[in-house]
Amino acid sequence: MSKLNASAFEFVPGKPFSLPSRQAADQASPSQTISLNIGGPSKPTSASSSHQSPAPSHPASHSSSPAPPVSKKVFTTEKSKSDTTAIVREVQSVADEAVLKDLFGDVKEHLNIVFIGHVDAGKSTLGGNLLYITGGVDKRTMEKYEHEAKEAGRETWYLSWALDSTPQERSKGKTVEVGRAYFETPNRRYTILDAPGHKTYVPSMISGAAQADVAILVISARKGEFETGFERGGQTREHVMLVKTVGVSKVVVVINKMDDVTVNWEEARYAEIKDKLVPFIKSAGFNPKDITFIPISGYVGINLKDPIPASTCTWWKGPTLLDHLDHMPMVNRKINAPLMMPVSEKYKDMGTIAVGKIESGHIRKGDTAVLMPTRTNVEITAIYNEVEHEISSAMCGDNVRVRLRGVEDEDVTPGFVLTSPRNPVHAVRQFEAQLAILEHKNIICAGYSAVMHVHTLSEEITLPVRSTLSHISVIAMM
């Protein structure tokens, strides 16, 4: 039955279709009218249309189905716009699914998650335990880390060693560079980006957050630690503002160390932390619907994969961390958009290797691309996924390593963009920026030096003598 005219005839397979007889049409009252309101005020309908009788039924010899109900619809330009938008979205969704299936077959959805929060909140420990319980790190390797950590006098740090791989990070217990890891669940694939929590390594944190889809804000519930990280000067506030600035729209707040002796899974402590964080996260620009709170113990592994035992906590009835990540709404993927992959790092290995996250579009082995802003034509000779396996294609959202032919590694710099030859990104020599100063102690005037971060680009800048405001908005965290 037509959705635009409820009185239209319905064709049923196996039953004959015919128009009503002329005699029945003559005996029936005037047919139903549909008034169209195109951009102007609605006009009153004629008197004949105000006293409508039921539409003529089908002749009994042809069909026994009842006549369709009579309804009156008023169409406006606003309704037509909304209907058209809905149809376009539906068609686009079907097209994206068709492209995905054609390129990759039936593959799991991929999410990039970044762990942020104050130093010593337990980010690396949480990431290491997630890798262990999902099979990303086998038991033998974790036992090796435990043995080495015990010999080094850092027995409780062994879980973090799955992400903190350098001797400096393991000896000091502080993440310096963004750690990367990969794990899968039955529903989705995940790339972990473990950001540094110390204020000295904020630039590394920004580069990791720029590649994430979802931020996991790790909060220590231990008495005193939450207050230190949340007060002015703590990294909790700065990290929340930074992830919003780089484009992350969803935040999962995990309240860690709930098993600490100062907390003992008290609901009052959970509610206290939540009540303080919600107004601040909302003020940073996040939608309350995109904020989720989950109590966990990252070291013990409680409420990561398996629910909290009733003997431990009776008040929490919500999902586990992995269950929430598996069922949260998927971020929008621009699969059919032109290719755009900001280069986060590069090195030489049998050719030039560029590392980055595909922000839009998709690539295949053998494709030709343009490296901006130098406008160098390159060929993609190989693609490697998160676990260093060579793959034939990759799509928006994937963190990949691509081998390029046609350019030397010294001619590639982090911040360059691998883009489509038909629709390359725009390159400019200068732009004007509007700075939103969130917190700063010194005077900002002409000649002031700072560091600007745009995606994976990190560039030292100096404020000119004459500075103006424009429509380009860049938020500086200093």
N, C-alpha and C positions, 0 to 999 in steps of 0.2 A: 504494500500500500504506500502511496506517495506521502511523504512527510509534509509536503507543501500544500497538498489538497486532501483533506481527510475524506472527501466525498468521491475521490477517484476510484475507479473500479480496480478490483484486485484480481490478478491473474493467478490461478491455482493450477499447477500441473495436473493433468488428468481430467480437468473439467473444462467444458467449452466456454469460450468467451464471446459475448455478443453485446451490442448496444441495446438499451431498452427500446421497446417498440414505440412508434410514433404516437399511438393511441394513449399509452400510459404516460408519455411525456406531456401530451396535451391536457390530460386530466389532472396532472400534478400541478401544484402551485409553483410560482416562479422559483427557479433553481437558486441554490445558495450563492451568495456573492461574497467576494473577498475584497475588502477595502485595503488599498495600498496607500501608505503614508510615506512618501518619499521626500524627506527633508522639510516638510511643512506641516501645519496643523491639520489634524484629522477633520474630515468633512462628514457631516451627518449622512447616513445612508438613506436610501429612499424608503418610502413606507412599505413598498412591496417586499423589501428585504427584511423588514422588522417583524413580519408575520410569516415566518417560513414554516412549511410543513415538511415532514420527513422526506428524504430523497426517495425517488421511485426504487422499488425493490426489483430484484432480478425476476424474470418470469420463472414460474415453478418448473416449467419443462426444461429449462436450461441449467438452473443451479438452485440448490436448496440453502445456500449460505445466506445469512442475514445481511441486510443493507448496512453499509458502513455508517457510523454515527456522524451526525451533522455538527460541524464546528466552524467557528468563525475566527480567522486569524488576521491580525493587523501587523503588517511588516513595516519596519522603519529602517532608516539608513544605519542606525546604531546596531540594530539586531542583525542586519545583513553583514556588517563588519565583523561582529563577533562570530557569526556562523561561518563566515569565510575564513577567519583566523583559525577556528577549530578544525575546519577541513584541511587547511594547509598544514597545521601541526600533525594531524593524523597521517596525511600523505607523507610528510617528512619523516615521521617515525617509522612508517612502513618501509620507506626508501632506505633509511639508515640501517634497519635490520637486514634488508636485502643486501646492502653493500657489505655489512659485517659478515654475513653468512657466505657471500661470494669470495671475500678476501681471506677470511680466517676459519670458515666453518663454524662449528659450535664451540665457542671459547667462553671462558669465564670473564665476567666483568673485572676491570682492573682499577684499583684505588691506590693513590699515593698518600700516605699518612706521615705527618711530621710530629715528633714528640717535642713539646716546648714546655717551658716552666723554669722556675728558679733553680739555681745550682743545688745539688744534693736532694732534689725532690724524688729521685728514683727513676729517671727517664731511661737510662741505659739498662738498668736492672729489669725494668718492665719490658723493654724491647727484647732483651736476651731471654727472658722467661717465655714471652710469646713465641719466639723462634723455637724454643725447646719443646713446648707443648703442642705446637703445630707440625713438628717434624722438620723445621727449617735447619735445625742443628741436631745432630744425632746424639745419643746418650754417651757414646764413647768420647766424642769431642768435648762435651760438657764436663765429663769426669776428668778429662785432661786439664781443662781450665780450672776446675776446682782444686786439683792437686797443685798446679802451678801457683794459684792464688794463695794456697795455704803455706807453701814454701816461702812466698814473698811477704807473709804476714798480713795478707789482705783476704782472709778466708771468706768474708761475706761479700766480696766484690766479684766473685767468679762469674755470676750471671751477666754482668755488664761487659765482661771481656769478649762476649760474642759480638759486640759492636765496637768497643774500644780496643782497637787492634795495635796501636803504637805503644812502644815502651813508655813514652812520656805520659800518655793517657792512663796506662795501667798503674804506673808508679804513684801518680798524684790523685787518681780517681776522678779526674775531670775530663770531660769530652772537649777536644780541641777542634777537630774537624768534623764535618757532618758524616756520621756513620750511615752506611747503606746496607740493607739486607732485604731478603725476599722470602715470603712464605705464602702458602695457599690454604684455603679452607674448602669444604665441599661446594661452596657457593661462589667465592670470589678469589681473585689474586691480589696480593698486597705488596707494595714496596715501602719499607720502613726508612724514614729519614730521621736520624737521631741528631737533633740540633744541640749545640753547646749551650749550657745554661749560664756560664760565667759572663759577666759584662765585658770582659776583655775580648771575647770571641763573638761579639754581636754580628760583625760582617759575615762570618761563616754561617751563623744562624739564619741570616737574611737569605743567603744563597740557597739554603736548604728549604726554607719556607716557600720560596718562589716556585718550587717545583711540586708543591703539595696540593692535594685536593681537599683533604680534611686535616684539621689540627687537633691533636690530642694534648690538652693542657693538663700536665701532671702536677697535682697539688699535694704537698705533704700535710697530713692531718696531725702530725706530732705537735704537741704544744710548743709554741715558740717559733717553729719553722715556717708555718703558714704565715704568721704575722710578719716575720722577717722578709719573706718573699713578696708579700702584698703591699707593704708600706712603701712610701716614696723612696725611690732608689733601688727597690727590689726588681728582679727580672720578670716577675709574673705580670706586672702591669705593662712593661715595655714589650714583652713577647706578644701579648694579646693585641696591642696596637700594631705591631709589625706584621703579624699574619693577616690582619684585616687590610693593611696597606698593600700587601703584595697580591691580594685577590682571593684569599681563602675565605669561604663563606660559611663553612660548617665547623663547629667546635664541639668536641666531646671532652668534658671536664671529668677526669678520673681523680677521685680523692684517695690518694695512696696512703700506705702505712696505717690503715685503720686497725691493724692488729697490734700497734704499738702499746706499750704499757700505760702511756698517758691518755690513750683513747679507748682501747678495748671495745671497738665497734659501737661506740655510743651514738645513738641517733641525734642527740643534742649537738654533738660536735659536728656531725655531717650537716645538720640544718644551719648551724652557725656559719660555717664556711660558705654554704650555698647562698645564704641571705646576703653575705658581703660581696660575693662574686657576681651575682646576677645583675645588680644595677650597674656595676662597672663594665661588664661585658656588653650590656645593652648600650651603654654610653659610647662604647667603641664603634658602634654601628652594626652589630650583629642582630639578626632577627631572633627573638626569643624562641621561635619554633626550631631554629637551627642549633640550639644549645641543649646539651644533654649532660646530666650528672650521674656518675656511677661510682659507688664505693668499691675499692679493691685493696688487695695486698699484693703488690708486684713481686715481692721477694718470695712469699709462700705460694703465690699463684691462685689465691682465693678470688673467685668471681671473674676470672679471666676467660676460662673456657667452661668450667663446671660451676653451677650455682652455689651460692653460699650455704653451707650446712646449717640446718635449723638450730643446732647446738651452739653455733658460733654467733649467728645474727638472726633474729626473728622478725625484724621490722622491714627488711628490704625484700620487696616482691618483684623488683624490676628485672630486666635482662642482664646477662653477662656482657662483658666488653666485646667479645668476638661475636656473640649473637646480635648485638646492636649494630656492629659494623657490617655484618652480613645482610641485614635487613633494612638498613637505612636507605632513604631514596638516593638513587644514583645521580651523580653530578652530570650536568649537560656536556655531552661530547660533540664537538664540531667536526664530525667525520667527513662531511662533504665540503668543508671549507678549504681554501688554499693551504698548502703545507706551510707550517711555521714551527721551527724547532730552534729555540735559543741554545747556543752552545755554552755549557757550564764548565767544561774542561776539555783539554785536548792533549794528545801524546802521540808518539811515533811507535808503531808496531807493524812492520811490514807494510808501511803506508801511513797515511794520516788518519787518526782515529778521533772523531768528535763525539762527545758525550752530552746528552741532554734529554729533556722531556719534550715529546711532541705535543705542542699546545693546540694544534688544529691540523686537520687533514690526515693523510695516510701516505706511506711510502712503501715501495717494493724494491727488491734487489734489481739493479740495472736501470733504475730511474735516473733522470737528469734533474739536477737542482741548481739553484743559484745561491752563492754565499754572499750575503749582504753584510756590510755596506760596500765591499770591494767589487761586487757584481762579478764574481768569479764563477764560471760554469764548472760544475763538478759532476762526477758520476758516482752513484752509490753502488759500490762493488760488494759490500757485505753488511749485514745487520745482525747485531748480537743483543740478546735480551738481558734481563737482570742476573741470570745465572750463567752468563757467558756462552749460552748456546746460540749457534747461528740459526737465524730464522729467515724466511723468504719475504716477510712483510711485517709492518707494524702500523699501529693507528694512534689516533689522538689519545693521550693519557699515558702512553707507554714510555718508560725510561729506557733508552736504548743507547748503544754504541754503534756508530756507523763508520765504515771505512770509506774514505773519499779518494777518488782519483781525479787529478787535475789541479791539485793544490798541495803545497808543502806545509808541514806542521808549523813552521815558524811564521807562516802567513795567516795563521788562524789564531784568534784571540778570544778568550771567554767574553761573551756578550755579542759575538757575531750571531747571525740568524740564518739558518738553512731554510730556504723558502722556495716557493713554486716559481718556475720560469715565466708562467703566464701571468701570475698575480704576485709579484715580489712585494715585500714590505717597503714602505717609503723610507728613504734616507734623507736626513736633514743635517745642515751644518750648525744650526743653533735653534733654540726654542726658549720661550719665556716660561717661567714656572711660578706658581703660587705656593709659598711655603707655609705650612701650618706648624707653628712651633708648639710642641706639646709640653716640654719641660727643658729649660736650659738656664745655666747660671751666668754665663758670660754675656757680654754685649755683642749683638749681631749687627754688623754694619758693613759698609763697603770695604772689600779686602779680606773679609772673613773666609776662611778655608773650611771645607767640609768634604764628606764623601757621599756621592750620589749612587743609589742602587736602583737599577731598572732591570727587572727580571734577573738575568745572570750577570749583567754588566755592573761593574764597580769602578767608579771613576772619581778622581779627585777634582773638585771644582772650587772656584773662587768667586764670591759675589762681586759683580762689577760695581763701578761707582754709580751708574744709573741703572736701577732695577725697577721693573714695572710688573703689574699683575696681568695675567691672561687667563684664558679658558683652560689651559693645560694645568692640571693639578698634580703636583708631586709632593707627597708628605715626607718631610725630612725628620728622621729620628736622630737626635744628637744629644 
